[in-house]
Amino acid sequence: MKQHTIIDSPYGPLTLVADDGVLSGLYMTDQRHRPAEETFGPRAASPSETPFAAAEEQLEAYFAGALKEFTLELRLHGTPFQRAVWAELRDIPYGETRTYGDLAATLGNPNSSRAVGLANGRNPVGIIVPCHRVVGATGSLTGYGGGLDRKRRLLDFERGASLF
């Protein structure tokens, strides 16, 4: 059974989606590849319901600069390749970046950077699965489902700049 809630963040409202009590989605307003609202299930009576309370608590700590690594259980729906990419994203340390080519090489296929980019763009749990930490080959900011401004702000924040 799916359900969702909406919480506030410095980056605008975040829609959290759970599948059988396990976090399976975190979507920003106007996010590319955001599923249709009707697929999120009913809205939870309160954000304090499981698993939303833990997600909200960890996100608040992250945005306060007190949390560097999320420990939430996730249920990520995607192809085996997508799930492998998303697992690698979780290994990128806070405040650091990797290129699509770096991830492709780590996955054992250095020629798959375009496929890595496509999988990265379909990440269903933004911020927690830090797809914002992936940059172009030259270090340039490239595509981000939440928009390049949000990506820049998230990276600047992790590098010690103020949120505002």
VOTIRO-270329 format. One record per residue: residue number from 1; residue in one letter; x, y, z of N, C-alpha, C, O, CB in turn. Coordinates in steps of 0.2 Angstrom, whole numbers, plus 2048, in hexadecimal, padded with zeros to 3 digits. Glycine has a CB too. Layout:
N
<node NUM; 'a'; <X; Y; Z>; <X; Y; Z>; <X; Y; Z>; <X; Y; Z>; <X; Y; Z>>
...
// end
This chain:
164
<node 1; 'm'; <804; 7FA; 800>; <800; 800; 800>; <804; 806; 800>; <809; 807; 804>; <7FB; 800; 806>>
<node 2; 'k'; <803; 80B; 7FC>; <807; 811; 7FB>; <803; 817; 7FF>; <7FD; 817; 7FF>; <808; 813; 7F4>>
<node 3; 'q'; <807; 81B; 802>; <804; 821; 805>; <809; 827; 804>; <80F; 825; 803>; <802; 820; 80D>>
<node 4; 'h'; <807; 82D; 806>; <80C; 832; 805>; <80B; 838; 80A>; <805; 838; 80D>; <80C; 835; 7FE>>
<node 5; 't'; <810; 83C; 80B>; <80F; 842; 80F>; <813; 848; 80B>; <817; 846; 807>; <811; 841; 816>>
<node 6; 'i'; <812; 84E; 80D>; <816; 853; 80B>; <819; 857; 811>; <815; 859; 816>; <811; 858; 806>>
<node 7; 'i'; <81F; 858; 810>; <823; 85C; 815>; <826; 862; 812>; <827; 862; 80C>; <828; 857; 819>>
<node 8; 'd'; <827; 867; 816>; <82B; 86D; 814>; <832; 86C; 814>; <835; 868; 818>; <829; 873; 818>>
<node 9; 's'; <836; 86F; 810>; <83D; 86F; 810>; <840; 876; 80D>; <83C; 87A; 80B>; <840; 869; 80C>>
<node 10; 'p'; <846; 877; 80E>; <849; 87D; 80B>; <849; 87D; 804>; <84A; 883; 801>; <850; 87E; 80E>>
<node 11; 'y'; <847; 878; 801>; <847; 877; 7F9>; <840; 877; 7F7>; <83F; 875; 7F1>; <84B; 871; 7F7>>
<node 12; 'g'; <83B; 878; 7FB>; <834; 878; 7F9>; <831; 872; 7FC>; <834; 86E; 7FF>; <833; 878; 7F2>>
<node 13; 'p'; <82B; 871; 7FB>; <827; 86B; 7FE>; <82A; 864; 7FB>; <82C; 864; 7F5>; <820; 86B; 7FC>>
<node 14; 'l'; <82B; 85F; 7FF>; <82D; 859; 7FD>; <827; 854; 7FE>; <824; 853; 804>; <834; 857; 801>>
<node 15; 't'; <826; 850; 7F9>; <821; 84B; 7FA>; <825; 844; 7FB>; <829; 842; 7F7>; <81D; 84A; 7F3>>
<node 16; 'l'; <823; 841; 801>; <826; 83B; 803>; <821; 835; 802>; <81B; 836; 803>; <828; 83B; 80B>>
<node 17; 'v'; <823; 830; 7FF>; <81E; 82A; 7FD>; <821; 824; 800>; <827; 823; 800>; <81E; 829; 7F5>>
<node 18; 'a'; <81C; 820; 803>; <81E; 81A; 806>; <81B; 814; 803>; <815; 815; 801>; <81D; 81A; 80E>>
<node 19; 'd'; <81E; 80F; 802>; <81B; 809; 7FF>; <81B; 803; 805>; <821; 801; 807>; <81F; 806; 7F9>>
<node 20; 'd'; <815; 801; 807>; <815; 7FC; 80D>; <819; 7FF; 813>; <81D; 7FA; 816>; <817; 7F6; 80B>>
<node 21; 'g'; <819; 805; 814>; <81D; 807; 81A>; <824; 809; 819>; <827; 80A; 81E>; <81C; 803; 820>>
<node 22; 'v'; <827; 808; 813>; <82E; 80A; 812>; <82E; 80F; 80D>; <82B; 80F; 808>; <831; 803; 80F>>
<node 23; 'l'; <832; 814; 80E>; <833; 81A; 80A>; <835; 818; 803>; <83A; 814; 802>; <838; 81F; 80D>>
<node 24; 's'; <831; 81A; 7FE>; <833; 818; 7F7>; <833; 81E; 7F2>; <835; 81D; 7EC>; <82E; 813; 7F4>>
<node 25; 'g'; <832; 824; 7F5>; <832; 82A; 7F1>; <833; 830; 7F5>; <831; 831; 7FA>; <82C; 82A; 7ED>>
<node 26; 'l'; <837; 835; 7F2>; <838; 83C; 7F4>; <838; 840; 7EE>; <83D; 840; 7EA>; <83E; 83D; 7F9>>
<node 27; 'y'; <833; 844; 7ED>; <832; 848; 7E7>; <831; 84F; 7E9>; <82E; 851; 7ED>; <82C; 846; 7E3>>
<node 28; 'm'; <835; 854; 7E5>; <834; 85B; 7E5>; <82F; 85D; 7E1>; <82D; 85A; 7DC>; <83B; 85E; 7E4>>
<node 29; 't'; <82C; 863; 7E2>; <828; 867; 7DE>; <82B; 868; 7D7>; <831; 869; 7D6>; <825; 86E; 7E1>>
<node 30; 'd'; <827; 866; 7D2>; <829; 867; 7CB>; <82F; 863; 7C9>; <833; 865; 7C4>; <82B; 86F; 7C9>>
<node 31; 'q'; <830; 85D; 7CC>; <836; 859; 7CB>; <834; 855; 7C4>; <82F; 852; 7C3>; <837; 854; 7D0>>
<node 32; 'r'; <839; 855; 7C0>; <839; 851; 7BA>; <838; 849; 7BC>; <83B; 847; 7C1>; <83F; 852; 7B5>>
<node 33; 'h'; <834; 846; 7B9>; <833; 83E; 7BA>; <82F; 83D; 7C0>; <82F; 838; 7C3>; <83A; 83B; 7BA>>
<node 34; 'r'; <82C; 842; 7C3>; <828; 842; 7C9>; <821; 83E; 7C7>; <81E; 840; 7C2>; <826; 849; 7CC>>
<node 35; 'p'; <820; 838; 7CA>; <81A; 834; 7C9>; <814; 838; 7CA>; <814; 83D; 7CD>; <81A; 82E; 7CD>>
<node 36; 'a'; <80E; 836; 7C7>; <808; 83A; 7C8>; <806; 839; 7CF>; <807; 834; 7D2>; <803; 836; 7C3>>
<node 37; 'e'; <803; 83E; 7D2>; <801; 83E; 7D9>; <7FC; 838; 7DB>; <7FD; 836; 7E0>; <7FC; 845; 7DA>>
<node 38; 'e'; <7F8; 836; 7D6>; <7F4; 830; 7D8>; <7F7; 82A; 7D9>; <7F5; 825; 7DC>; <7EF; 82F; 7D2>>
<node 39; 't'; <7FE; 82A; 7D7>; <802; 823; 7D8>; <805; 823; 7DF>; <808; 81E; 7E2>; <807; 823; 7D3>>
<node 40; 'f'; <804; 829; 7E3>; <807; 82A; 7EA>; <803; 826; 7EF>; <805; 826; 7F5>; <808; 831; 7EB>>
<node 41; 'g'; <7FD; 825; 7EE>; <7F9; 822; 7F3>; <7F6; 828; 7F7>; <7F7; 82D; 7F6>; <7FC; 81D; 7F7>>
<node 42; 'p'; <7F1; 826; 7FC>; <7EE; 82B; 800>; <7F3; 82F; 804>; <7F9; 82C; 806>; <7E9; 828; 804>>
<node 43; 'r'; <7F1; 835; 806>; <7F6; 839; 80A>; <7F5; 836; 811>; <7F0; 835; 814>; <7F4; 840; 80A>>
<node 44; 'a'; <7FB; 835; 815>; <7FB; 833; 81C>; <7F7; 838; 820>; <7F8; 83E; 81F>; <802; 832; 81E>>
<node 45; 'a'; <7F4; 836; 825>; <7F1; 83B; 82A>; <7F6; 83F; 82D>; <7F4; 845; 82F>; <7ED; 837; 82F>>
<node 46; 's'; <7FC; 83D; 82E>; <801; 841; 831>; <808; 83F; 82F>; <809; 83A; 82D>; <800; 840; 839>>
<node 47; 'p'; <80C; 844; 82E>; <813; 843; 82C>; <817; 83E; 831>; <81C; 83C; 830>; <817; 849; 82B>>
<node 48; 's'; <814; 83E; 837>; <817; 83A; 83C>; <816; 833; 83C>; <818; 82F; 840>; <815; 83C; 843>>
<node 49; 'e'; <812; 831; 837>; <811; 829; 835>; <818; 826; 833>; <81C; 82A; 830>; <80B; 828; 831>>
<node 50; 't'; <818; 820; 834>; <81E; 81C; 831>; <81D; 81C; 82A>; <818; 81A; 827>; <81F; 815; 835>>
<node 51; 'p'; <823; 81C; 826>; <829; 81E; 827>; <82B; 825; 827>; <831; 828; 827>; <82E; 81A; 823>>
<node 52; 'f'; <826; 829; 826>; <827; 831; 825>; <82A; 834; 82B>; <82E; 839; 82A>; <820; 834; 824>>
<node 53; 'a'; <829; 832; 831>; <82C; 836; 837>; <833; 835; 836>; <837; 83A; 837>; <829; 833; 83D>>
<node 54; 'a'; <836; 82F; 835>; <83D; 82E; 835>; <840; 832; 82F>; <845; 835; 82F>; <83F; 827; 834>>
<node 55; 'a'; <83D; 832; 829>; <83F; 836; 823>; <83F; 83D; 825>; <844; 840; 823>; <83B; 834; 81D>>
<node 56; 'e'; <83A; 840; 828>; <83A; 847; 829>; <83F; 849; 82E>; <842; 84E; 82D>; <833; 849; 82C>>
<node 57; 'e'; <840; 845; 833>; <845; 846; 838>; <84C; 846; 835>; <850; 84B; 836>; <845; 841; 83E>>
<node 58; 'q'; <84E; 841; 831>; <854; 841; 82E>; <855; 847; 829>; <85A; 84A; 828>; <855; 83A; 82A>>
<node 59; 'l'; <850; 849; 825>; <850; 84E; 820>; <851; 855; 824>; <855; 859; 822>; <84A; 84F; 81C>>
<node 60; 'e'; <84E; 856; 82A>; <84F; 85C; 82E>; <856; 85C; 830>; <859; 862; 830>; <84A; 85C; 834>>
<node 61; 'a'; <859; 857; 832>; <860; 856; 835>; <864; 858; 82F>; <869; 85C; 830>; <861; 850; 838>>
<node 62; 'y'; <863; 855; 829>; <867; 856; 823>; <867; 85E; 822>; <86C; 861; 821>; <865; 852; 81D>>
<node 63; 'f'; <861; 861; 821>; <861; 868; 81F>; <864; 86C; 825>; <865; 872; 823>; <859; 86A; 81E>>
<node 64; 'a'; <864; 86A; 82B>; <867; 86E; 830>; <86F; 86D; 830>; <872; 870; 834>; <864; 86C; 837>>
<node 65; 'g'; <871; 869; 82C>; <879; 867; 82C>; <87B; 862; 831>; <881; 862; 832>; <87C; 86E; 82C>>
<node 66; 'a'; <877; 85F; 834>; <878; 85A; 839>; <879; 853; 837>; <87B; 84F; 83B>; <874; 85B; 83F>>
<node 67; 'l'; <876; 852; 831>; <876; 84B; 82E>; <87A; 84A; 828>; <878; 84E; 823>; <86F; 848; 82E>>
<node 68; 'k'; <87E; 846; 827>; <882; 845; 821>; <880; 83F; 81D>; <882; 83F; 817>; <88A; 845; 822>>
<node 69; 'e'; <87D; 83A; 820>; <87B; 834; 81D>; <875; 831; 81F>; <874; 831; 825>; <881; 82E; 81E>>
<node 70; 'f'; <870; 830; 81B>; <86A; 82E; 81D>; <86A; 826; 81E>; <86E; 823; 81B>; <864; 82F; 817>>
<node 71; 't'; <866; 824; 823>; <866; 81D; 825>; <85F; 81A; 824>; <85D; 815; 827>; <868; 81C; 82C>>
<node 72; 'l'; <85B; 81D; 820>; <854; 81B; 81F>; <854; 814; 81B>; <857; 814; 816>; <850; 820; 81C>>
<node 73; 'e'; <84F; 810; 81D>; <84E; 80A; 818>; <84A; 80D; 812>; <845; 811; 813>; <849; 805; 81C>>
<node 74; 'l'; <84C; 80B; 80C>; <849; 80D; 806>; <846; 807; 802>; <849; 802; 802>; <84D; 811; 802>>
<node 75; 'r'; <841; 808; 7FE>; <83E; 803; 7FA>; <83E; 807; 7F3>; <83A; 80A; 7F1>; <837; 800; 7FB>>
<node 76; 'l'; <844; 805; 7EF>; <845; 809; 7E9>; <842; 804; 7E3>; <845; 7FF; 7E2>; <84C; 80A; 7E8>>
<node 77; 'h'; <83D; 807; 7DF>; <83B; 803; 7DA>; <83E; 805; 7D3>; <83E; 80B; 7D1>; <833; 804; 7D9>>
<node 78; 'g'; <841; 800; 7D0>; <845; 802; 7C9>; <848; 7FC; 7C7>; <847; 7F6; 7C9>; <84A; 807; 7CA>>
<node 79; 't'; <84B; 7FC; 7C1>; <84E; 7F7; 7BE>; <854; 7F5; 7C2>; <857; 7F9; 7C6>; <850; 7F8; 7B6>>
<node 80; 'p'; <857; 7EF; 7C1>; <85D; 7ED; 7C5>; <863; 7F2; 7C4>; <867; 7F4; 7C8>; <860; 7E6; 7C3>>
<node 81; 'f'; <864; 7F5; 7BD>; <869; 7FA; 7BC>; <867; 800; 7C0>; <86C; 803; 7C3>; <869; 7FB; 7B5>>
<node 82; 'q'; <861; 802; 7C0>; <860; 809; 7C3>; <861; 808; 7CB>; <864; 80C; 7CE>; <858; 80A; 7C2>>
<node 83; 'r'; <85F; 802; 7CE>; <860; 801; 7D5>; <868; 801; 7D6>; <86A; 803; 7DC>; <85D; 7FB; 7D7>>
<node 84; 'a'; <86C; 7FE; 7D2>; <873; 7FE; 7D3>; <876; 805; 7D3>; <87A; 807; 7D7>; <877; 7FA; 7CD>>
<node 85; 'v'; <873; 809; 7CE>; <876; 810; 7CE>; <874; 814; 7D4>; <878; 817; 7D7>; <873; 814; 7C8>>
<node 86; 'w'; <86D; 813; 7D6>; <86B; 816; 7DC>; <86F; 814; 7E3>; <870; 818; 7E7>; <864; 815; 7DD>>
<node 87; 'a'; <871; 80E; 7E3>; <875; 80B; 7E8>; <87C; 80F; 7E8>; <87E; 811; 7EE>; <876; 804; 7E8>>
<node 88; 'e'; <87F; 810; 7E2>; <885; 814; 7E2>; <884; 81B; 7E4>; <889; 81E; 7E7>; <888; 813; 7DB>>
<node 89; 'l'; <87F; 81E; 7E2>; <87E; 825; 7E4>; <87E; 825; 7EC>; <881; 82A; 7EF>; <877; 827; 7E2>>
<node 90; 'r'; <87B; 821; 7EF>; <87B; 821; 7F7>; <882; 820; 7FA>; <883; 822; 800>; <877; 81B; 7FA>>
<node 91; 'd'; <887; 81E; 7F6>; <88E; 81E; 7F8>; <892; 824; 7F7>; <898; 824; 7F9>; <891; 818; 7F5>>
<node 92; 'i'; <88F; 829; 7F3>; <893; 82F; 7F2>; <893; 833; 7F9>; <88D; 835; 7FB>; <890; 833; 7EC>>
<node 93; 'p'; <898; 835; 7FC>; <899; 838; 802>; <895; 83F; 802>; <896; 842; 7FC>; <8A0; 839; 804>>
<node 94; 'y'; <893; 841; 807>; <890; 848; 808>; <895; 84D; 806>; <89B; 84C; 808>; <88E; 849; 80F>>
<node 95; 'g'; <893; 852; 802>; <898; 857; 800>; <89C; 856; 7FA>; <8A0; 85A; 7F8>; <89C; 859; 806>>
<node 96; 'e'; <89C; 850; 7F8>; <8A0; 84E; 7F2>; <89C; 84C; 7EC>; <896; 84C; 7EC>; <8A4; 847; 7F4>>
<node 97; 't'; <89F; 84C; 7E6>; <89B; 84B; 7E0>; <89F; 845; 7DC>; <8A5; 844; 7DE>; <89B; 851; 7DC>>
<node 98; 'r'; <89C; 842; 7D8>; <89E; 83D; 7D3>; <89B; 83F; 7CC>; <896; 842; 7CC>; <89D; 836; 7D5>>
<node 99; 't'; <89F; 83D; 7C7>; <89C; 83E; 7C0>; <898; 837; 7BE>; <899; 832; 7C1>; <8A2; 83F; 7BB>>
<node 100; 'y'; <894; 838; 7B9>; <891; 833; 7B6>; <896; 82D; 7B4>; <894; 827; 7B5>; <88C; 835; 7B0>>
<node 101; 'g'; <89B; 82F; 7B1>; <8A1; 82B; 7AF>; <8A4; 827; 7B5>; <8A5; 821; 7B5>; <8A6; 82E; 7AC>>
<node 102; 'd'; <8A5; 82A; 7BB>; <8A7; 827; 7C1>; <8A2; 821; 7C3>; <8A5; 81C; 7C4>; <8A8; 82C; 7C7>>
<node 103; 'l'; <89C; 823; 7C3>; <897; 81E; 7C5>; <897; 818; 7C0>; <896; 812; 7C2>; <890; 821; 7C6>>
<node 104; 'a'; <897; 81A; 7BA>; <897; 814; 7B5>; <89D; 810; 7B6>; <89C; 80A; 7B5>; <897; 817; 7AE>>
<node 105; 'a'; <8A3; 813; 7B7>; <8A9; 80E; 7B8>; <8A8; 80A; 7BE>; <8AA; 804; 7BE>; <8AF; 813; 7B9>>
<node 106; 't'; <8A5; 80D; 7C4>; <8A4; 809; 7CA>; <8A0; 804; 7C9>; <8A0; 7FE; 7CC>; <8A2; 80E; 7CF>>
<node 107; 'l'; <89B; 804; 7C4>; <896; 7FF; 7C3>; <899; 7FA; 7BE>; <896; 7F5; 7BC>; <890; 802; 7C0>>
<node 108; 'g'; <89F; 7FB; 7BC>; <8A2; 7F6; 7B7>; <8A1; 7F7; 7B0>; <8A3; 7F3; 7AC>; <8A0; 7EF; 7B9>>
<node 109; 'n'; <89E; 7FD; 7AE>; <89D; 7FE; 7A7>; <89F; 805; 7A6>; <89A; 809; 7A6>; <896; 7FC; 7A5>>
<node 110; 'p'; <8A5; 807; 7A4>; <8A7; 80E; 7A4>; <8A3; 812; 79E>; <8A3; 818; 79D>; <8AE; 80F; 7A3>>
<node 111; 'n'; <8A0; 80E; 799>; <89D; 811; 793>; <896; 812; 795>; <892; 814; 790>; <89E; 80C; 78D>>
<node 112; 's'; <893; 811; 79B>; <88C; 812; 79C>; <88A; 818; 7A0>; <885; 819; 7A3>; <88A; 80C; 7A0>>
<node 113; 's'; <88E; 81D; 79F>; <88D; 824; 7A2>; <886; 827; 7A1>; <883; 82A; 7A5>; <892; 829; 7A1>>
<node 114; 'r'; <884; 826; 79A>; <87D; 828; 798>; <878; 824; 79C>; <873; 827; 79E>; <87D; 828; 791>>
<node 115; 'a'; <879; 81E; 79C>; <874; 81A; 7A0>; <874; 81B; 7A7>; <86E; 81B; 7AA>; <875; 812; 79F>>
<node 116; 'v'; <879; 81D; 7AA>; <87A; 81F; 7B1>; <876; 825; 7B2>; <872; 826; 7B7>; <881; 820; 7B3>>
<node 117; 'g'; <877; 82A; 7AD>; <873; 830; 7AE>; <86C; 830; 7AD>; <868; 833; 7B1>; <875; 835; 7A8>>
<node 118; 'l'; <869; 82B; 7A9>; <862; 82A; 7A8>; <860; 827; 7AF>; <85A; 829; 7B1>; <861; 825; 7A3>>
<node 119; 'a'; <863; 822; 7B2>; <861; 81F; 7B8>; <861; 824; 7BE>; <85D; 824; 7C2>; <866; 819; 7BA>>
<node 120; 'n'; <866; 828; 7BE>; <867; 82E; 7C3>; <861; 832; 7C2>; <85E; 834; 7C8>; <86D; 832; 7C2>>
<node 121; 'g'; <85F; 834; 7BC>; <859; 838; 7BC>; <852; 835; 7BE>; <84D; 839; 7BF>; <858; 83A; 7B4>>
<node 122; 'r'; <852; 82F; 7BE>; <84C; 82B; 7C1>; <84C; 829; 7C8>; <848; 825; 7CA>; <84B; 825; 7BC>>
<node 123; 'n'; <851; 82C; 7CC>; <852; 82A; 7D3>; <84B; 82C; 7D6>; <849; 832; 7D6>; <858; 82E; 7D6>>
<node 124; 'p'; <848; 828; 7DA>; <841; 829; 7DD>; <842; 82C; 7E4>; <83D; 82F; 7E6>; <83D; 823; 7DD>>
<node 125; 'v'; <848; 82D; 7E6>; <848; 82F; 7ED>; <84E; 835; 7ED>; <853; 834; 7F0>; <84A; 82A; 7F2>>
<node 126; 'g'; <84C; 83B; 7EA>; <851; 840; 7EA>; <854; 842; 7F1>; <850; 840; 7F6>; <84E; 846; 7E7>>
<node 127; 'i'; <859; 845; 7F1>; <85D; 848; 7F7>; <85F; 842; 7FB>; <865; 841; 7FD>; <858; 84C; 7FC>>
<node 128; 'i'; <85B; 83D; 7FE>; <85D; 837; 802>; <862; 833; 7FE>; <867; 830; 800>; <857; 834; 804>>
<node 129; 'v'; <860; 831; 7F7>; <864; 82E; 7F3>; <867; 834; 7EE>; <864; 836; 7EA>; <860; 829; 7EE>>
<node 130; 'p'; <86D; 836; 7F0>; <870; 83D; 7EE>; <872; 83D; 7E7>; <878; 83E; 7E5>; <875; 83E; 7F2>>
<node 131; 'c'; <86D; 83D; 7E2>; <86E; 83E; 7DB>; <871; 845; 7D9>; <874; 846; 7D4>; <868; 83C; 7D7>>
<node 132; 'h'; <870; 849; 7DE>; <872; 850; 7DD>; <87A; 850; 7DD>; <87D; 855; 7DB>; <86F; 855; 7E2>>
<node 133; 'r'; <87D; 84B; 7E0>; <884; 84B; 7E0>; <888; 848; 7DA>; <88E; 847; 7DA>; <886; 846; 7E6>>
<node 134; 'v'; <884; 848; 7D5>; <887; 845; 7CE>; <887; 84B; 7C9>; <883; 84F; 7C8>; <883; 83F; 7CB>>
<node 135; 'v'; <88D; 84C; 7C7>; <88F; 852; 7C2>; <891; 84F; 7BC>; <893; 849; 7BB>; <894; 856; 7C6>>
<node 136; 'g'; <892; 854; 7B7>; <895; 852; 7B0>; <89C; 851; 7B1>; <89F; 852; 7B6>; <893; 858; 7AB>>
<node 137; 'a'; <89F; 84E; 7AB>; <8A6; 84C; 7AB>; <8AB; 852; 7AD>; <8B0; 850; 7AF>; <8A7; 84A; 7A4>>
<node 138; 't'; <8A9; 858; 7AB>; <8AD; 85E; 7AD>; <8AC; 861; 7B4>; <8AF; 866; 7B5>; <8AD; 863; 7A7>>
<node 139; 'g'; <8A7; 85D; 7B7>; <8A5; 860; 7BE>; <89F; 865; 7BD>; <89D; 868; 7C2>; <8AB; 864; 7C1>>
<node 140; 's'; <89D; 866; 7B7>; <897; 86B; 7B6>; <891; 868; 7B9>; <890; 861; 7B9>; <897; 86C; 7AF>>
<node 141; 'l'; <88C; 86C; 7BB>; <886; 86A; 7BD>; <882; 868; 7B7>; <881; 86C; 7B2>; <882; 86F; 7C1>>
<node 142; 't'; <87F; 862; 7B7>; <87B; 860; 7B1>; <875; 85D; 7B4>; <874; 85C; 7BA>; <87F; 85A; 7AD>>
<node 143; 'g'; <870; 85C; 7B0>; <869; 85A; 7B2>; <868; 858; 7B9>; <86C; 854; 7BC>; <868; 854; 7AE>>
<node 144; 'y'; <862; 85A; 7BC>; <860; 858; 7C2>; <858; 858; 7C2>; <856; 85E; 7C0>; <863; 85C; 7C8>>
<node 145; 'g'; <855; 853; 7C4>; <84E; 853; 7C4>; <84B; 858; 7C8>; <845; 85B; 7C6>; <84B; 84C; 7C6>>
<node 146; 'g'; <84E; 85B; 7CD>; <84B; 860; 7D1>; <84D; 867; 7CE>; <84B; 86C; 7D1>; <84D; 85F; 7D8>>
<node 147; 'g'; <851; 867; 7C9>; <853; 86E; 7C6>; <85A; 86F; 7C8>; <85C; 86E; 7CE>; <84E; 873; 7C8>>
<node 148; 'l'; <85E; 873; 7C4>; <865; 874; 7C5>; <866; 879; 7CB>; <86B; 878; 7CE>; <868; 877; 7BF>>
<node 149; 'd'; <861; 87D; 7CC>; <862; 882; 7D1>; <862; 87E; 7D8>; <866; 87F; 7DC>; <85C; 887; 7D1>>
<node 150; 'r'; <85D; 879; 7D9>; <85D; 875; 7DF>; <863; 871; 7DF>; <866; 870; 7E5>; <857; 870; 7DF>>
<node 151; 'k'; <866; 86E; 7DA>; <86C; 86A; 7DA>; <872; 86F; 7DD>; <875; 86D; 7E1>; <86D; 867; 7D3>>
<node 152; 'r'; <872; 875; 7DA>; <877; 879; 7DC>; <877; 87B; 7E3>; <87C; 87B; 7E7>; <877; 880; 7D8>>
<node 153; 'r'; <871; 87C; 7E5>; <870; 87E; 7ED>; <871; 878; 7F1>; <874; 879; 7F6>; <869; 880; 7EE>>
<node 154; 'l'; <86F; 872; 7EF>; <871; 86C; 7F3>; <879; 86B; 7F4>; <87B; 86A; 7F9>; <86E; 866; 7F0>>
<node 155; 'l'; <87C; 86C; 7EE>; <883; 86B; 7EE>; <887; 870; 7F2>; <88B; 86F; 7F6>; <886; 86A; 7E7>>
<node 156; 'd'; <885; 876; 7F1>; <888; 87C; 7F5>; <886; 87B; 7FD>; <88B; 87C; 801>; <885; 883; 7F3>>
<node 157; 'f'; <880; 879; 7FE>; <87F; 877; 805>; <883; 872; 808>; <886; 873; 80E>; <877; 875; 806>>
<node 158; 'e'; <884; 86D; 805>; <888; 867; 807>; <890; 869; 807>; <894; 866; 80B>; <888; 861; 803>>
<node 159; 'r'; <892; 86E; 804>; <899; 871; 804>; <899; 876; 809>; <89F; 879; 809>; <89B; 873; 7FD>>
<node 160; 'g'; <894; 877; 80D>; <895; 87C; 812>; <892; 883; 811>; <892; 887; 816>; <89C; 87D; 814>>
<node 161; 'a'; <88F; 884; 80B>; <88C; 88B; 80A>; <885; 88B; 80E>; <882; 885; 80F>; <88B; 88C; 803>>
<node 162; 's'; <882; 890; 80F>; <87C; 891; 813>; <876; 88F; 80E>; <877; 88F; 808>; <87B; 899; 815>>
<node 163; 'l'; <871; 88C; 811>; <86B; 88A; 80D>; <868; 890; 80A>; <865; 890; 804>; <866; 887; 812>>
<node 164; 'f'; <868; 896; 80D>; <865; 89C; 80A>; <869; 8A1; 807>; <866; 8A6; 805>; <860; 89F; 80F>>
// end
